[in-house]
Amino acid sequence: MQMEDTDSTLMEKGQKAPAPRPPNKFETLFQPCLAELVGTMFFVFVGCVSVIENVPAAGRLQPALVHGLAVAVMVAVMDNISGSHFNPPFTIAIYLCGGMKLMMVGPYLVSQLIGGVMGAAMAKIMTPTDRYFNATGAAFDILKSDSQLTGAIFGEVAMTCLITMVVLLVAVNTKTKTPLAPFLVGCTVIINVLAGGDVSGTCLNPARAFGPAVMTNYWSYHWVYWVGPIGGGLVAAAIVRLILGDDKLRVFMK
């Protein structure tokens, strides 16, 4: 075995290593979008089921753990395919911080929304009809009056800002990138759901709100779960670009 290895090594000396195969069109354009669709679909699916089948004694803990662990798993397995966004505010913020090309932003957003609808449909198929409708299909129905709007919108902005900032720092900012990204992002989801679940439902993700809303035709105060998370994502991108980013990302004081 040693002679064979040595001969092979000697014969290969002086030869240039073959150039790596450039990614094909499927891997650069279609596969990332499909990964976003599939990842968002399964995230919304298990998230909705955790709400529909939530045991009263568990309170917010059950959906908090399920959403957080689902994010951690999907981020870990899909990262090298699409970057594991699964959330429109993440995609917008990552683009604003130079983490992706503009041409992919639209396809990513569409893929995430389609995945959200598909995941909500899977939850509807899986769960008993009475529980499904009692939980409004896991749509965000916690807001009942305008008096709740200030706290809900602020909460969605602040909590989405926090998790988006974590995503940007662990996945985009060179100085703070870490292989612990899936764990940290998942933990941040759990923290946010436990902290703000009774205020706004802790959406953080328009795709998570959009899917169940489509399946149940429940649109009351639905706009809050677009304005708040997208606003939070924009604030997070600004914080990283202006204050926390490394010299490649910061706009000032380079």
Secondary structure, 3 states (H helix, E strand, C coil): CHHHHHHHHHHHCCCCCCCCCCCCHHHHHHHHHHHHHHHHHHHHHHHHHHHHCCCHHHCCHHHHHHHHHHHHHHHHHHHHHHCCCCCHHHHHHHHHCCCCCHHHHHHHHHHHHHHHHHHHHHHHHHCCHHHHHHCHHHCCCCCCCHHHHHHHHHHHHHHHHHHHHHHHHHHCCHHHCCCCHHHHHHHHHHHHHHHHCCCCCCCCCHHHHHHHHHHHCCCCCCCHHHHHHHHHHHHHHHHHHHHHCCCCCCCCCC
